[in-house]
Amino acid sequence: MTTKPKARPFTKMHGIGNDVIIFDCLKSVFPNPSHLAKKLCNRHTGIGADQLILVIKSKTADFGVRFFNPDGSEAEMCGNGLRCVARYVKDHKLSAKKELVFETGAGLKRVKFFGKLVEVNMGEPIMKGKEIPVNLSGRVINRPLKTDSKEFRITCLSLGNPHCVTFHENLADLPLNQYGPLLENYSIFPKKTNVSFVNVISKKEIHLKVWERGAGSTLACGSAACASAVASVLNGYTDRKMIAVLPGGKLEIEWNQKDNCIYMKGPAEEIFTGEISI
């Protein structure tokens, strides 16, 4: 007799267009989340999302979180995804705290609520090349990178996950689907990288398009927005507090000079809930 697959509840959410599927795994876990991410994130045959997120137990924080990309790879951290998880925890009454700590692959992350907005302390940026990781020595700020198709000037850092930022005057004509995978998979990045293409509007505003490692082109990426803000400061383009505008919406970013931490604030909204047999 064939056992019928168990129906599991899920919640679909988004943070400025960065959509995620959230499963409550506090009482039971999935045996193969990488396979599940490939299946459920597919926009034609699954639920469709930029990421699958599991909320799990933690011994060191209020909750643990695991992030899986549509290609099945596990990400250390996702800023928009974490804001969605925080909103999910609050709205589904898993905790009544006004401030939460989450255990991620990039360490402990502290989250606060400001009405409809959620603020994440993304921690301090990691600047040394080998620690990002990128196979270049020292800090990687405005370094030339020659590829077969184009020479880029790159600034690299990590927020628990690797980021490569490059600045452009015209994002409208940027061939994102060409340059994104080219840089994501470039040989100097041993763990691949997220790629941000940034246009500096003023000292207090940047616009960007993102190619996410393992996900491709997305409407938004919180950690990429933070990395782009840091890169903008390091290159002398902006102040430490700014608005980051992505195709899906806006985020408030501050690289605090006192504690060296990056604070990201933005909305997180539930789209729908449902059950799926897996």
N, C-alpha and C positions, 0 to 999 in steps of 0.2 A: 504494500500500500504506500503510495506516494504521500509524503508529508507536505502539507500546504505551507508555503512560505509565510512567515509571521509578518503581520502588518505593523509597521513602526511609525509613530507620529513624527512629523518634521515641521519645521517652520522656515519659510522662505523670507529673507530680509534683504535690505540693501542699505548701503551707506553711500550717498550721492552717486547711485548707479552701479556701484560695485556690489553685485548680488551674490548672496551666499545661502547655502542650505545648512540649517542647524539641527543637530540631533542631540537630545538629552541622553547622555550615556553615564549618568551618575549611578545607575543601578545595574546596567549591563552594557557591555562593549561589543563592537563589531570585530569579528575575527580577521577580516581583510579590508581595512578602510581604503587602501590604495585602489583596489579593484572597484570598490563601491563608488569612490570619487569619479573614476573614469565613466562608470555606468550612469550615475545620477546627474553629473554635471553636464552631460551631453545635451545640447539644446534641441536635438531632433528626436532622440529616443529616450531621454530621461526627463528630469525636472528642469534642468538647465540652470547653470550658475557659473560664476567665476571661481567658486571655492566651496568645498565641503568642510564643515566645522563640527567637531565633536566636543561637547562640554563634558568633562570628566572630573573625577575626584582628585583632590590634591592634598598632600600632607603639609605643604608649606604655604598655601594660599587659600583664598576662599573657594576658588575653582581652578581646575586645570583646563587647558584648551589645546586642541590639536587642529592644525590647518592642512588641508590636502588640496592640491591643484587639480585641474581637469585632466592632466596627463598622468595622475596618480602619484606624483612626487609630493613629499611632505615639506611644507614651508615652516620656517622657524617662527615667523611672525607675520601678521597682517593688521595694519592699523584700522582700516575700515571694518574688517571682519571682527576685530576685538570690540569696537564700538557697538557693532550689532549684537555680539554676545552679551555685552553689559546691559544693553537695552532689553534683550531677551530675558536675562536673569531677573531684571527688575519687573518687567511687565508680566512675566509668568510666576511672579512671587516666589522665586527660589531663594531670594534674600531681600531683606528690608533695609540693608545698609545703604547709606548715601555715598559711600566710598568703598570700592572693591579692589581686591588684589587678585590678579590672575597669574597662574604659572604657565609660561609659554616656552617654546623651544629657544627663545631669545632671553629667557630669564623672567623675573617677576615684573609685572606691569601694573601700575596703579591707575585706577579709573575713577573719575568723579562725574556727577550729574549736575547739569545746569539747565533745568527745565527740559526742553526738548533736545538740547544739545548734550553731547557726551565728550568729556575731555580725557585723553589718554596721555600719561607721562611715558613717552617713548624711550626715556633713558638718555645716556650720553652717546654721542656718535663715536664710532671706532674709526680711527684715521689711518693707522699704519697698514701699508699695503698687504703684508703677509697675513694680517689678522682679519682682513675684510672678507674673503681673501682675493687678492689679485697679485699676479706674479711680477710686481714692480716694487722697488725698495722705497722706504720712506713714505711721506705723504704724497698722494696722487692728486695734485691740484693743477688744473689747466695743462695737463700733459698731452703732447701730440700722440696720436695713435693712427698709423697709416694702415689702411685696408686696401684691398684690390680696387674697391669702387670709390672710396672717399677717405680723406684725412679728417679725423675728428680731434677736438680738444676735449679731453675727458677729466672729470673730477670724480673720484671714487671714495666711498665710505660704506660703513656697515651700521645698521640699526638692529643687529641680530641677524639680518639677512643682507646680502651684498647688493650695492647700488652703484650704477654708473650714470653720471649726469653729464649732458652735453648741451651747449647753448646755441640757439638758432634765432634768427630774426623773423623768419616766416614759417610758422607751423602749419599753415593751411596747405602748402604745397609739399610738405615733408612726406617722403615715401616711407611711412611708419612700418608697413609690412615688409619692406626691404631692409631698412636700417635696424629695426628692432631685433629680429632673429640673428642678424649678422653680429651685433654686439653681444646679445645674450649668450651666444655660443662661441664667442671669440676665444682663442687659445689662452689668453692671459688670465681668464677667469676659470679657475679649476672647479668651482661649484656653479658655474654659469652666473648670470647676474640679472637683476632688474635694470631696465634702461629708461631714463627720463630725458625727454627732449623739451627744453625750457626756453621760453621767450620772456625776458625781463621787461615788464611794462613800466615799473617805477620802483622807487626805493621800498615801497610797501605792497607791491603786487607782482606776482609772477603767473604766467600761464604755462601749462605743460600737458604733454601727451605721454602716455606710459605704455611700454611694452613689458608685461610682467613675466618673470621667469616661470615657465610651466603653464602659463595661462594665455599668453599673447596679448593682443590689444584689448584693453579694458577701459570702461568709462571713468574709472578712478582707482587710485591706489594710495592709501594713507601713508605708508612708510616711504613711498616714492616722493610724495609731496613734501614730507619732512626732509628727506635726503636732498631734494632739490632746493629747499629753503636753506639748508646748511651750505650747500655748494654755492648758492647765490651770495651768501655772506662771505664765504672764504674767498670768492673771486672779487669781492668789493662792489657787488652790484646792488645789494639791498641792505636795509636795516635788519635787526634780529627778529622783528615782529612784522608779520606780513599776511596777506591773503593769497592762498594758492588756488587758482582757478583751473579745474579740470573739465573735460567734456561733460561729466555728470553733475558738477556743482562746485561749491566753494568750501574750503577748509581754512580755519584760522590756525596759523602756525607761529610758535614763538620758540626761538633758541635762547633759553634763559642764560644770561651771563653769570648769574650768581652761582647756580648749581650745575651749569653746563648741560642741563637736560633739555630735551625738545618736547614741547607740549602741543598736542594736536586736538583741536575742538571742531566738532561737526555733528550733523544729525545722523540718526539711525532709525530706520522705519521697518515695521513688519509689512510684508506684502500679502501673504496668505499662509494658512496652515493646512495640513492634510495628512494622509496616511499612505504609505507605500509598502508593498510586499517585497521583501528583500531576502 
